[in-house]
Amino acid sequence: MVAAVASMLGAAAPAQAAYGYYGAIATSRSGAYGIANNYGSFSDAEQAAVDACGAGCRVLVSWSNGCGVLASSNTQWSAAARSSYTAARSAALSRLSGGWVVDWRCTAGYSL
């Protein structure tokens, strides 16, 4: 999905990027979260993120070939995935007032 969006926007993948890697972020209302990265499919990444998060968790965002960012404010979670950390961070924080980055991951070959 991220790669498709990036290609539609004219953004090129990094030269060292590896394709076919998936990530996901899951959260719970209790404040737990889990991040999975570099899995072979969306479903595997999403299941791994939920497993890492624990009971009552749900997937907020999943991506392929890019970066995912989890952000928070005092009252809510926000997550976004884009072709770079910088773009994902900006998107996640734009949905919050006074938020901060909690955690992030980029699939193989993707970074800032």
C-alpha positions in Angstrom: 0.0 0.0 0.0 2.7 2.5 1.0 4.7 1.6 -2.1 1.7 2.1 -4.3 0.9 5.5 -2.8 4.6 6.5 -3.1 4.7 5.6 -6.7 1.5 7.5 -7.4 3.0 10.5 -5.7 6.2 10.2 -7.6 8.3 9.3 -4.6 11.1 6.8 -5.3 12.1 4.1 -2.9 15.6 4.3 -1.4 18.2 2.5 -3.6 18.9 0.0 -0.8 15.3 -0.7 -0.1 14.2 -4.3 0.2 10.7 -5.2 -1.1 8.1 -7.5 0.2 8.4 -6.6 3.9 5.4 -5.7 6.0 4.9 -4.0 9.4 2.0 -3.2 11.7 1.2 -1.3 14.9 -1.5 -2.4 17.4 -2.7 -0.6 20.5 -5.1 -1.1 23.4 -7.2 1.4 25.4 -5.1 0.4 28.5 -2.0 1.9 26.9 -0.3 -1.2 25.7 1.1 -1.4 22.2 2.9 -3.8 19.9 4.9 -3.2 16.7 5.8 -5.9 14.2 8.3 -5.3 11.4 9.8 -7.1 8.4 7.2 -9.9 8.1 6.3 -11.7 4.9 2.7 -10.6 4.7 0.2 -8.0 6.0 -1.6 -10.7 8.0 1.6 -12.0 9.6 2.7 -8.5 10.6 -0.8 -7.6 11.9 -1.0 -10.8 14.0 2.5 -10.3 15.4 1.7 -6.7 16.4 -1.5 -7.8 18.2 0.3 -10.7 19.9 3.1 -8.3 21.1 0.5 -5.9 22.4 -1.7 -8.4 24.2 -5.4 -8.9 25.0 -7.8 -6.2 23.8 -5.5 -4.8 21.2 -6.4 -3.9 17.6 -4.3 -2.9 14.6 -4.1 0.8 14.0 -2.0 0.8 10.9 -0.1 -1.7 8.7 2.3 -1.0 5.8 4.6 -2.5 3.3 8.0 -1.2 2.3 8.2 1.9 4.4 7.9 3.2 7.9 5.2 3.2 10.6 5.0 5.7 13.5 3.0 5.5 16.7 2.3 8.8 18.4 0.3 9.7 21.5 -1.2 12.6 23.4 -2.5 12.5 26.9 -5.9 11.1 25.6 -5.4 9.2 22.3 -3.2 7.2 20.0 -2.3 8.1 16.4 -0.4 6.0 13.9 0.6 6.5 10.3 2.7 4.8 7.6 4.6 6.4 4.8 7.6 5.8 2.6 9.9 7.5 5.2 10.1 8.0 8.9 9.9 11.7 8.5 6.7 11.6 6.5 5.1 9.0 8.8 6.0 11.0 11.8 4.5 14.2 10.4 1.3 12.4 9.5 0.9 10.8 12.9 1.6 13.9 14.8 -0.7 16.1 12.6 -3.7 14.2 14.1 -2.8 15.1 17.7 -2.6 18.3 19.7 0.6 18.3 21.7 1.5 14.7 20.8 4.8 12.9 20.8 6.3 9.9 19.0 6.1 6.8 21.2 7.8 4.3 18.8 8.5 3.6 15.2 9.9 1.1 12.7 11.0 1.0 9.1 11.1 -2.1 7.0 14.4 -3.2 5.6 16.1 -0.5 3.6 13.8 2.3 4.6 14.7 5.0 7.1 14.6 8.7 7.8 
